[in-house]
Amino acid sequence: MIWVLLASLPLLTGGAAVFYRSWAFLPFAGGALLGAALGIAKVVLLDRAVKKIAAMDAARAGNYARAQSFLRFLLTALVLAVPAFANRWGLPIGVFWGAAAGVLVYQLAVYSMRLFIKKGDNA
């Protein structure tokens, strides 16, 4: 998933450069970088949580999984809330759209795993 996130970042940035046709794409690229970094952090947190849950008993594992899911949700909300106030801090709104695109790329990475993992694989 991390490779998909890293591969999508130049695509997003290139698409923004073509759309803006000037250096005005840089705020969007910064937001996309922020969103992709969040996606990578969520993959790492999810990997750690799954490994830890596998070693727990069923009662504790459910609570731990819910807490980890809520933590990942809060991280996403924070990454989207900071650029949302971009105009107040004098930043262009492109930062928010870039962060939103970067956050959505995480979902694309999740769905793309169906292409890379064969049925019956436990990887």
CNS distance restraints for C-alpha pairs under 8 A (distance, minus, plus):
assign (resid   1 and name CA) (resid   5 and name CA) 6.29 0.50 0.50
assign (resid   1 and name CA) (resid  43 and name CA) 7.25 0.50 0.50
assign (resid   1 and name CA) (resid 109 and name CA) 5.36 0.50 0.50
assign (resid   1 and name CA) (resid 110 and name CA) 6.72 0.50 0.50
assign (resid   1 and name CA) (resid 112 and name CA) 7.99 0.50 0.50
assign (resid   1 and name CA) (resid 113 and name CA) 6.94 0.50 0.50
assign (resid   2 and name CA) (resid   6 and name CA) 6.12 0.50 0.50
assign (resid   2 and name CA) (resid  39 and name CA) 7.90 0.50 0.50
assign (resid   2 and name CA) (resid  40 and name CA) 5.82 0.50 0.50
assign (resid   2 and name CA) (resid  43 and name CA) 7.16 0.50 0.50
assign (resid   2 and name CA) (resid 109 and name CA) 7.85 0.50 0.50
assign (resid   3 and name CA) (resid   7 and name CA) 5.96 0.50 0.50
assign (resid   4 and name CA) (resid   8 and name CA) 6.08 0.50 0.50
assign (resid   4 and name CA) (resid 109 and name CA) 5.63 0.50 0.50
assign (resid   4 and name CA) (resid 112 and name CA) 7.93 0.50 0.50
assign (resid   5 and name CA) (resid   9 and name CA) 6.49 0.50 0.50
assign (resid   5 and name CA) (resid  36 and name CA) 6.14 0.50 0.50
assign (resid   5 and name CA) (resid  39 and name CA) 7.13 0.50 0.50
assign (resid   5 and name CA) (resid  40 and name CA) 7.17 0.50 0.50
assign (resid   5 and name CA) (resid 105 and name CA) 6.58 0.50 0.50
assign (resid   5 and name CA) (resid 106 and name CA) 6.67 0.50 0.50
assign (resid   5 and name CA) (resid 109 and name CA) 6.37 0.50 0.50
assign (resid   6 and name CA) (resid  10 and name CA) 7.65 0.50 0.50
assign (resid   6 and name CA) (resid  36 and name CA) 7.31 0.50 0.50
assign (resid   7 and name CA) (resid  11 and name CA) 7.13 0.50 0.50
assign (resid   8 and name CA) (resid  12 and name CA) 6.17 0.50 0.50
assign (resid   8 and name CA) (resid 105 and name CA) 7.21 0.50 0.50
assign (resid   9 and name CA) (resid  13 and name CA) 6.15 0.50 0.50
assign (resid   9 and name CA) (resid  32 and name CA) 6.85 0.50 0.50
assign (resid   9 and name CA) (resid  33 and name CA) 6.87 0.50 0.50
assign (resid   9 and name CA) (resid  36 and name CA) 6.94 0.50 0.50
assign (resid   9 and name CA) (resid 102 and name CA) 7.63 0.50 0.50
assign (resid  10 and name CA) (resid  14 and name CA) 5.79 0.50 0.50
assign (resid  11 and name CA) (resid  15 and name CA) 5.98 0.50 0.50
assign (resid  12 and name CA) (resid  16 and name CA) 6.17 0.50 0.50
assign (resid  12 and name CA) (resid  29 and name CA) 7.44 0.50 0.50
assign (resid  12 and name CA) (resid  32 and name CA) 7.15 0.50 0.50
assign (resid  12 and name CA) (resid 101 and name CA) 7.82 0.50 0.50
assign (resid  13 and name CA) (resid  17 and name CA) 6.17 0.50 0.50
assign (resid  13 and name CA) (resid  25 and name CA) 7.58 0.50 0.50
assign (resid  13 and name CA) (resid  28 and name CA) 7.46 0.50 0.50
assign (resid  13 and name CA) (resid  29 and name CA) 5.22 0.50 0.50
assign (resid  13 and name CA) (resid  32 and name CA) 7.42 0.50 0.50
assign (resid  14 and name CA) (resid  18 and name CA) 6.23 0.50 0.50
assign (resid  15 and name CA) (resid  19 and name CA) 6.11 0.50 0.50
assign (resid  16 and name CA) (resid  20 and name CA) 5.95 0.50 0.50
assign (resid  16 and name CA) (resid  25 and name CA) 5.54 0.50 0.50
assign (resid  16 and name CA) (resid  28 and name CA) 6.91 0.50 0.50
assign (resid  16 and name CA) (resid  29 and name CA) 7.29 0.50 0.50
assign (resid  17 and name CA) (resid  21 and name CA) 5.49 0.50 0.50
assign (resid  17 and name CA) (resid  22 and name CA) 6.72 0.50 0.50
assign (resid  17 and name CA) (resid  23 and name CA) 7.53 0.50 0.50
assign (resid  17 and name CA) (resid  25 and name CA) 5.33 0.50 0.50
assign (resid  19 and name CA) (resid  25 and name CA) 7.98 0.50 0.50
assign (resid  20 and name CA) (resid  24 and name CA) 6.25 0.50 0.50
assign (resid  20 and name CA) (resid  25 and name CA) 5.71 0.50 0.50
assign (resid  21 and name CA) (resid  25 and name CA) 7.66 0.50 0.50
assign (resid  24 and name CA) (resid  28 and name CA) 7.96 0.50 0.50
assign (resid  25 and name CA) (resid  29 and name CA) 6.20 0.50 0.50
assign (resid  25 and name CA) (resid  94 and name CA) 7.61 0.50 0.50
assign (resid  26 and name CA) (resid  30 and name CA) 6.09 0.50 0.50
assign (resid  27 and name CA) (resid  31 and name CA) 6.23 0.50 0.50
assign (resid  27 and name CA) (resid  91 and name CA) 7.80 0.50 0.50
assign (resid  27 and name CA) (resid  92 and name CA) 6.65 0.50 0.50
assign (resid  27 and name CA) (resid  93 and name CA) 7.92 0.50 0.50
assign (resid  27 and name CA) (resid  94 and name CA) 5.45 0.50 0.50
assign (resid  27 and name CA) (resid  95 and name CA) 4.79 0.50 0.50
assign (resid  27 and name CA) (resid  98 and name CA) 7.44 0.50 0.50
assign (resid  28 and name CA) (resid  32 and name CA) 6.09 0.50 0.50
assign (resid  28 and name CA) (resid  94 and name CA) 4.58 0.50 0.50
assign (resid  28 and name CA) (resid  95 and name CA) 4.72 0.50 0.50
assign (resid  28 and name CA) (resid  96 and name CA) 7.35 0.50 0.50
assign (resid  28 and name CA) (resid  97 and name CA) 6.41 0.50 0.50
assign (resid  28 and name CA) (resid  98 and name CA) 4.30 0.50 0.50
assign (resid  28 and name CA) (resid  99 and name CA) 7.47 0.50 0.50
assign (resid  29 and name CA) (resid  33 and name CA) 6.08 0.50 0.50
assign (resid  29 and name CA) (resid  95 and name CA) 7.44 0.50 0.50
assign (resid  29 and name CA) (resid  98 and name CA) 6.08 0.50 0.50
assign (resid  30 and name CA) (resid  34 and name CA) 6.23 0.50 0.50
assign (resid  30 and name CA) (resid  95 and name CA) 6.34 0.50 0.50
assign (resid  30 and name CA) (resid  98 and name CA) 6.90 0.50 0.50
assign (resid  30 and name CA) (resid  99 and name CA) 7.75 0.50 0.50
assign (resid  31 and name CA) (resid  35 and name CA) 6.18 0.50 0.50
assign (resid  31 and name CA) (resid  83 and name CA) 7.49 0.50 0.50
assign (resid  31 and name CA) (resid  94 and name CA) 7.35 0.50 0.50
assign (resid  31 and name CA) (resid  95 and name CA) 4.41 0.50 0.50
assign (resid  31 and name CA) (resid  96 and name CA) 6.09 0.50 0.50
assign (resid  31 and name CA) (resid  97 and name CA) 6.95 0.50 0.50
assign (resid  31 and name CA) (resid  98 and name CA) 4.11 0.50 0.50
assign (resid  31 and name CA) (resid  99 and name CA) 4.05 0.50 0.50
assign (resid  31 and name CA) (resid 100 and name CA) 7.64 0.50 0.50
assign (resid  31 and name CA) (resid 102 and name CA) 7.21 0.50 0.50
assign (resid  32 and name CA) (resid  36 and name CA) 6.03 0.50 0.50
assign (resid  32 and name CA) (resid  95 and name CA) 7.61 0.50 0.50
assign (resid  32 and name CA) (resid  97 and name CA) 7.86 0.50 0.50
assign (resid  32 and name CA) (resid  98 and name CA) 4.17 0.50 0.50
assign (resid  32 and name CA) (resid  99 and name CA) 4.68 0.50 0.50
assign (resid  32 and name CA) (resid 100 and name CA) 7.35 0.50 0.50
assign (resid  32 and name CA) (resid 101 and name CA) 6.17 0.50 0.50
assign (resid  32 and name CA) (resid 102 and name CA) 4.52 0.50 0.50
assign (resid  32 and name CA) (resid 103 and name CA) 7.88 0.50 0.50
assign (resid  33 and name CA) (resid  37 and name CA) 6.03 0.50 0.50
assign (resid  33 and name CA) (resid  98 and name CA) 7.72 0.50 0.50
assign (resid  33 and name CA) (resid  99 and name CA) 7.25 0.50 0.50
assign (resid  33 and name CA) (resid 102 and name CA) 6.82 0.50 0.50
assign (resid  34 and name CA) (resid  38 and name CA) 6.28 0.50 0.50
assign (resid  34 and name CA) (resid  79 and name CA) 7.35 0.50 0.50
assign (resid  34 and name CA) (resid  99 and name CA) 5.89 0.50 0.50
assign (resid  34 and name CA) (resid 102 and name CA) 7.05 0.50 0.50
assign (resid  35 and name CA) (resid  39 and name CA) 6.29 0.50 0.50
assign (resid  35 and name CA) (resid  79 and name CA) 7.04 0.50 0.50
assign (resid  35 and name CA) (resid  98 and name CA) 7.30 0.50 0.50
assign (resid  35 and name CA) (resid  99 and name CA) 4.54 0.50 0.50
assign (resid  35 and name CA) (resid 100 and name CA) 6.71 0.50 0.50
assign (resid  35 and name CA) (resid 101 and name CA) 7.09 0.50 0.50
assign (resid  35 and name CA) (resid 102 and name CA) 3.89 0.50 0.50
assign (resid  35 and name CA) (resid 103 and name CA) 4.77 0.50 0.50
assign (resid  36 and name CA) (resid  40 and name CA) 6.27 0.50 0.50
assign (resid  36 and name CA) (resid  99 and name CA) 7.88 0.50 0.50
assign (resid  36 and name CA) (resid 102 and name CA) 4.89 0.50 0.50
assign (resid  36 and name CA) (resid 103 and name CA) 6.51 0.50 0.50
assign (resid  36 and name CA) (resid 105 and name CA) 7.29 0.50 0.50
assign (resid  36 and name CA) (resid 106 and name CA) 7.39 0.50 0.50
assign (resid  37 and name CA) (resid  41 and name CA) 6.19 0.50 0.50
assign (resid  38 and name CA) (resid  42 and name CA) 6.11 0.50 0.50
assign (resid  38 and name CA) (resid  75 and name CA) 7.49 0.50 0.50
assign (resid  38 and name CA) (resid  76 and name CA) 7.10 0.50 0.50
assign (resid  38 and name CA) (resid  79 and name CA) 7.33 0.50 0.50
assign (resid  38 and name CA) (resid 103 and name CA) 7.17 0.50 0.50
assign (resid  39 and name CA) (resid  43 and name CA) 6.25 0.50 0.50
assign (resid  39 and name CA) (resid 102 and name CA) 7.57 0.50 0.50
assign (resid  39 and name CA) (resid 103 and name CA) 6.46 0.50 0.50
assign (resid  39 and name CA) (resid 105 and name CA) 7.74 0.50 0.50
assign (resid  39 and name CA) (resid 106 and name CA) 5.31 0.50 0.50
assign (resid  40 and name CA) (resid  44 and name CA) 6.32 0.50 0.50
assign (resid  41 and name CA) (resid  45 and name CA) 6.10 0.50 0.50
assign (resid  42 and name CA) (resid  46 and name CA) 5.94 0.50 0.50
assign (resid  42 and name CA) (resid  72 and name CA) 6.23 0.50 0.50
assign (resid  43 and name CA) (resid  47 and name CA) 6.11 0.50 0.50
assign (resid  44 and name CA) (resid  48 and name CA) 6.26 0.50 0.50
assign (resid  45 and name CA) (resid  49 and name CA) 6.08 0.50 0.50
assign (resid  45 and name CA) (resid  68 and name CA) 7.86 0.50 0.50
assign (resid  45 and name CA) (resid  72 and name CA) 7.79 0.50 0.50
assign (resid  46 and name CA) (resid  50 and name CA) 6.12 0.50 0.50
assign (resid  46 and name CA) (resid  68 and name CA) 7.78 0.50 0.50
assign (resid  47 and name CA) (resid  51 and name CA) 6.33 0.50 0.50
assign (resid  48 and name CA) (resid  52 and name CA) 6.16 0.50 0.50
assign (resid  49 and name CA) (resid  53 and name CA) 5.92 0.50 0.50
assign (resid  49 and name CA) (resid  65 and name CA) 7.07 0.50 0.50
assign (resid  49 and name CA) (resid  68 and name CA) 6.92 0.50 0.50
assign (resid  50 and name CA) (resid  54 and name CA) 6.12 0.50 0.50
assign (resid  51 and name CA) (resid  55 and name CA) 6.93 0.50 0.50
assign (resid  52 and name CA) (resid  56 and name CA) 6.72 0.50 0.50
assign (resid  53 and name CA) (resid  57 and name CA) 7.92 0.50 0.50
assign (resid  53 and name CA) (resid  61 and name CA) 5.24 0.50 0.50
assign (resid  53 and name CA) (resid  64 and name CA) 7.29 0.50 0.50
assign (resid  53 and name CA) (resid  65 and name CA) 7.20 0.50 0.50
assign (resid  54 and name CA) (resid  61 and name CA) 7.89 0.50 0.50
assign (resid  56 and name CA) (resid  60 and name CA) 6.46 0.50 0.50
assign (resid  56 and name CA) (resid  61 and name CA) 5.57 0.50 0.50
assign (resid  57 and name CA) (resid  61 and name CA) 5.96 0.50 0.50
assign (resid  58 and name CA) (resid  62 and name CA) 6.39 0.50 0.50
assign (resid  59 and name CA) (resid  63 and name CA) 7.06 0.50 0.50
assign (resid  60 and name CA) (resid  64 and name CA) 6.13 0.50 0.50
assign (resid  61 and name CA) (resid  65 and name CA) 5.98 0.50 0.50
assign (resid  62 and name CA) (resid  66 and name CA) 6.27 0.50 0.50
assign (resid  63 and name CA) (resid  67 and name CA) 6.20 0.50 0.50
assign (resid  64 and name CA) (resid  68 and name CA) 6.14 0.50 0.50
assign (resid  65 and name CA) (resid  69 and name CA) 6.09 0.50 0.50
assign (resid  66 and name CA) (resid  70 and name CA) 6.14 0.50 0.50
assign (resid  67 and name CA) (resid  71 and name CA) 6.18 0.50 0.50
assign (resid  68 and name CA) (resid  72 and name CA) 6.29 0.50 0.50
assign (resid  69 and name CA) (resid  73 and name CA) 6.24 0.50 0.50
assign (resid  70 and name CA) (resid  74 and name CA) 6.17 0.50 0.50
assign (resid  71 and name CA) (resid  75 and name CA) 6.25 0.50 0.50
assign (resid  72 and name CA) (resid  76 and name CA) 6.31 0.50 0.50
assign (resid  73 and name CA) (resid  77 and name CA) 6.23 0.50 0.50
assign (resid  74 and name CA) (resid  78 and name CA) 6.09 0.50 0.50
assign (resid  75 and name CA) (resid  79 and name CA) 6.17 0.50 0.50
assign (resid  76 and name CA) (resid  80 and name CA) 6.23 0.50 0.50
assign (resid  76 and name CA) (resid 103 and name CA) 7.49 0.50 0.50
assign (resid  77 and name CA) (resid  81 and name CA) 5.87 0.50 0.50
assign (resid  78 and name CA) (resid  82 and name CA) 6.15 0.50 0.50
assign (resid  79 and name CA) (resid  83 and name CA) 7.13 0.50 0.50
assign (resid  79 and name CA) (resid  99 and name CA) 7.30 0.50 0.50
assign (resid  80 and name CA) (resid  84 and name CA) 6.20 0.50 0.50
assign (resid  80 and name CA) (resid  96 and name CA) 6.86 0.50 0.50
assign (resid  80 and name CA) (resid  99 and name CA) 6.48 0.50 0.50
assign (resid  80 and name CA) (resid 100 and name CA) 6.72 0.50 0.50
assign (resid  81 and name CA) (resid  85 and name CA) 6.75 0.50 0.50
assign (resid  82 and name CA) (resid  86 and name CA) 7.07 0.50 0.50
assign (resid  83 and name CA) (resid  93 and name CA) 7.60 0.50 0.50
assign (resid  83 and name CA) (resid  95 and name CA) 5.80 0.50 0.50
assign (resid  83 and name CA) (resid  96 and name CA) 4.64 0.50 0.50
assign (resid  83 and name CA) (resid  99 and name CA) 7.27 0.50 0.50
assign (resid  84 and name CA) (resid  93 and name CA) 7.56 0.50 0.50
assign (resid  84 and name CA) (resid  96 and name CA) 5.52 0.50 0.50
assign (resid  85 and name CA) (resid  89 and name CA) 6.80 0.50 0.50
assign (resid  86 and name CA) (resid  90 and name CA) 6.21 0.50 0.50
assign (resid  86 and name CA) (resid  91 and name CA) 4.75 0.50 0.50
assign (resid  86 and name CA) (resid  92 and name CA) 6.26 0.50 0.50
assign (resid  86 and name CA) (resid  93 and name CA) 6.05 0.50 0.50
assign (resid  86 and name CA) (resid  95 and name CA) 7.09 0.50 0.50
assign (resid  86 and name CA) (resid  96 and name CA) 7.19 0.50 0.50
assign (resid  87 and name CA) (resid  91 and name CA) 5.32 0.50 0.50
assign (resid  87 and name CA) (resid  92 and name CA) 6.13 0.50 0.50
assign (resid  87 and name CA) (resid  93 and name CA) 6.37 0.50 0.50
assign (resid  91 and name CA) (resid  95 and name CA) 7.34 0.50 0.50
assign (resid  93 and name CA) (resid  97 and name CA) 6.81 0.50 0.50
assign (resid  94 and name CA) (resid  98 and name CA) 5.98 0.50 0.50
assign (resid  95 and name CA) (resid  99 and name CA) 6.17 0.50 0.50
assign (resid  96 and name CA) (resid 100 and name CA) 6.10 0.50 0.50
assign (resid  97 and name CA) (resid 101 and name CA) 6.10 0.50 0.50
assign (resid  98 and name CA) (resid 102 and name CA) 6.10 0.50 0.50
assign (resid  99 and name CA) (resid 103 and name CA) 6.11 0.50 0.50
assign (resid 100 and name CA) (resid 104 and name CA) 6.24 0.50 0.50
assign (resid 101 and name CA) (resid 105 and name CA) 6.29 0.50 0.50
assign (resid 102 and name CA) (resid 106 and name CA) 7.06 0.50 0.50
assign (resid 103 and name CA) (resid 107 and name CA) 7.54 0.50 0.50
assign (resid 104 and name CA) (resid 108 and name CA) 6.69 0.50 0.50
assign (resid 105 and name CA) (resid 109 and name CA) 6.17 0.50 0.50
assign (resid 106 and name CA) (resid 110 and name CA) 6.32 0.50 0.50
assign (resid 107 and name CA) (resid 111 and name CA) 6.33 0.50 0.50
assign (resid 108 and name CA) (resid 112 and name CA) 5.99 0.50 0.50
assign (resid 109 and name CA) (resid 113 and name CA) 6.46 0.50 0.50
assign (resid 110 and name CA) (resid 114 and name CA) 7.88 0.50 0.50
assign (resid 112 and name CA) (resid 116 and name CA) 6.97 0.50 0.50
assign (resid 113 and name CA) (resid 117 and name CA) 5.86 0.50 0.50
assign (resid 114 and name CA) (resid 118 and name CA) 7.21 0.50 0.50
assign (resid 117 and name CA) (resid 121 and name CA) 6.34 0.50 0.50
assign (resid 117 and name CA) (resid 123 and name CA) 7.27 0.50 0.50
